[in-house]
């Protein structure tokens, strides 16, 4: 089964048909919200609002372990994670949809593994390629069928939040090789890998990162939020097509 994790701007998926909500408990606590089951383009999927109902959870307070465990326990095999981001690289202007292939983790203090030496023995995972290439290919094909441009590749910088970054911090991220910046990409990607789940991020660029482009002085947050909501129509078109590929 395919799961979709909705981020800022996609707190619900209205295109789902015959939906039912299921409250799930996990050994790691409660997920952000009930799981929403339904059919998208004729295929069974499950949707989870990462930030909870009414966008109540900031990035650092999300129970990522419970979210991923809940999806895994329901038989999910692949996860498409929607994330709004700021664009750093020249190819990542506002309104760009992107499919990152690498990630850098700048977060701290988040429960980031199931193998913590307490409930489970320590285990190391290979994270050379943090995103599932097979699922990325499906998303690229889906975007082509939907007639939507999807930038292939790029490095996602995961920062702590909930505040946005300073101009100096963005310069540092750029020196590190980051093309976009968001707050929820980690530890989601790591936890998915630990559970052997296919995981890919569909990133929605809603603004130029601090100190770049039109954000040289300040970021217009209401404008970024409005653009994010508008771009979700394009995202849903891609999701409807990727659902056709099945698990």
C-alpha positions in Angstrom: 0.0 0.0 0.0 1.1 3.6 -0.8 1.1 6.2 1.9 1.2 10.0 1.5 2.5 12.2 4.3 1.0 15.6 3.9 3.0 18.7 5.1 2.2 22.4 5.3 -0.4 23.2 2.8 -1.6 19.6 2.5 -3.3 18.8 5.8 -6.0 16.8 4.0 -6.3 15.1 0.7 -9.7 16.0 -0.7 -9.2 13.8 -3.8 -9.5 10.7 -1.6 -12.7 8.7 -2.2 -14.6 6.6 0.4 -12.4 7.7 3.3 -12.3 6.3 6.8 -10.2 7.5 9.7 -8.4 5.1 12.1 -6.8 6.2 15.3 -3.7 4.1 15.8 -1.5 3.6 18.9 2.1 2.6 18.6 4.9 1.5 21.1 6.3 5.0 20.5 3.2 7.0 21.3 0.5 8.6 19.2 0.9 9.6 15.6 0.3 13.2 14.5 -3.3 12.4 13.5 -5.6 9.5 12.7 -4.7 7.6 9.5 -7.1 8.4 6.6 -7.8 5.4 4.3 -9.3 5.8 0.9 -8.9 5.4 -2.8 -7.0 7.7 -5.1 -7.4 7.2 -8.8 -8.9 3.8 -8.0 -6.1 2.6 -5.8 -6.1 2.1 -2.0 -3.8 4.5 -0.1 -3.4 5.9 3.4 -2.9 9.6 4.2 -1.3 11.1 7.3 -1.2 14.8 8.2 2.3 15.3 9.5 1.5 18.4 11.5 -1.7 17.0 12.9 -5.2 18.6 12.7 -5.2 22.3 12.2 -1.4 22.3 11.7 -0.9 22.2 15.5 2.5 20.4 15.6 5.7 22.3 14.9 8.5 20.4 13.1 10.6 19.6 16.2 7.5 18.3 18.2 6.3 15.8 15.6 6.4 12.2 16.8 8.2 10.9 13.7 8.7 7.4 15.2 5.0 7.0 15.9 4.1 8.3 12.4 6.3 5.9 10.5 5.6 3.0 12.8 1.8 3.5 12.4 2.1 3.4 8.6 4.4 0.4 8.7 2.0 -1.5 10.9 -0.9 -0.9 8.4 1.1 -2.7 5.6 2.4 0.4 3.9 5.3 -0.3 1.6 6.1 3.1 0.0 5.7 6.6 1.3 5.6 9.9 -0.6 6.3 12.7 1.7 5.2 16.2 0.7 7.3 19.0 2.1 7.3 22.8 1.5 10.8 24.2 1.3 12.7 27.4 0.6 14.9 27.4 -2.5 18.6 28.0 -2.3 20.0 26.9 -5.6 19.4 28.8 -8.8 17.3 25.9 -10.2 14.9 26.0 -7.2 12.9 29.2 -7.6 9.5 29.6 -6.0 6.8 27.5 -7.6 9.3 24.7 -8.5 8.4 21.1 -7.7 11.5 19.1 -6.9 12.5 15.5 -6.2 15.6 15.6 -4.0 18.1 12.8 -4.1 20.3 13.8 -1.2 19.8 15.2 2.3 21.8 16.9 5.1 20.6 16.7 8.6 21.0 19.8 10.8 18.3 18.9 13.3 18.9 18.0 16.9 17.1 16.5 19.9 14.7 14.5 17.8 14.1 10.8 18.5 15.7 9.6 15.3 16.0 5.8 15.5 14.1 2.7 16.6 17.4 1.0 17.5 18.3 3.2 20.5 19.7 0.4 22.7 16.6 0.5 25.0 13.7 -1.1 23.2 15.9 -2.6 20.5 19.5 -3.6 20.0 21.6 -1.0 18.1 21.6 -1.4 14.4 23.4 0.6 11.7 21.7 1.3 8.3 23.3 2.3 5.0 22.1 5.8 4.1 24.4 6.5 1.1 21.3 7.1 -1.0 18.7 8.4 1.4 15.7 8.2 -1.0 14.2 5.1 -2.7 15.3 5.3 -6.3 12.5 3.1 -7.5 9.9 5.4 -5.9 11.6 8.4 -7.3 11.4 6.9 -10.8 7.6 6.3 -10.3 7.2 10.0 -9.2 9.1 11.2 -12.3 6.9 9.1 -14.6 3.8 10.3 -12.8 4.8 13.9 -13.2 5.3 13.4 -16.9 1.9 11.8 -17.3 0.3 14.6 -15.3 2.0 17.2 -17.5 3.8 18.7 -14.5 7.5 19.8 -14.4 9.4 18.0 -11.6 13.0 18.9 -11.0 15.0 15.7 -10.7 17.6 15.9 -8.0 18.9 18.3 -5.4 20.0 18.3 -1.8 17.5 18.9 1.0 18.8 20.6 4.1 16.7 19.6 7.2 16.8 22.3 9.8 15.3 22.4 13.3 12.6 25.1 13.0 10.1 26.3 13.7 11.8 29.6 12.9 13.1 30.2 9.4 16.9 30.5 8.9 19.1 33.6 9.0 20.8 34.8 5.8 24.1 33.7 7.3 22.7 30.2 7.9 21.5 29.9 4.3 24.9 30.9 3.1 26.4 28.1 5.2 23.8 25.6 3.8 24.7 26.8 0.3 28.4 26.2 1.0 27.5 22.8 2.2 25.9 22.0 -1.1 22.2 22.3 -0.1 19.7 23.3 -2.8 16.6 23.6 -0.7 15.8 23.9 3.0 13.0 22.4 5.0 12.3 21.3 8.6 10.7 17.8 8.4 12.9 15.7 6.1 14.7 14.2 9.1 14.4 11.9 10.8 11.5 10.8 8.5 13.8 9.5 5.9 16.0 7.6 8.4 13.1 6.0 10.2 11.6 4.8 6.8 14.9 3.2 5.9 15.1 1.4 9.3 11.6 0.0 8.6 12.6 -1.0 5.0 10.0 1.3 3.6 10.4 3.0 0.2 10.5 6.7 0.9 10.8 9.8 -1.4 10.1 13.5 -0.8 8.2 15.7 -3.2 9.4 19.2 -2.3 7.3 22.3 -3.1 9.4 25.5 -3.2 7.3 28.3 -1.8 9.9 31.0 -1.3 13.5 32.0 -1.9 15.5 31.1 1.2 16.7 33.9 3.5 19.1 36.4 2.0 18.6 35.1 -1.6 16.6 36.5 -4.4 13.4 38.3 -3.3 14.2 37.3 0.2 17.3 39.5 0.5 15.5 41.6 3.1 12.7 39.5 4.6 10.5 36.6 3.6 6.9 37.3 2.9 5.4 34.5 5.0 1.7 35.0 4.0 2.7 35.0 0.4 4.7 31.8 0.8 1.8 30.1 2.6 -0.6 31.2 -0.1 1.7 30.0 -2.9 2.1 26.7 -1.1 -1.7 26.1 -1.0 -1.9 27.0 -4.7 0.8 24.6 -5.7 -0.8 21.7 -3.9 -3.2 21.3 -6.9 -0.2 20.4 -9.0 1.1 18.0 -6.3 -2.3 16.2 -6.2 -2.2 15.7 -10.0 1.2 13.9 -9.6 -0.1 11.9 -6.6 -3.1 10.7 -8.6 -0.8 9.5 -11.3 1.7 7.8 -8.9 -1.1 5.9 -7.3 -1.7 4.2 -10.6 1.7 2.5 -10.3 0.5 0.7 -7.2 2.9 -0.4 -4.4 
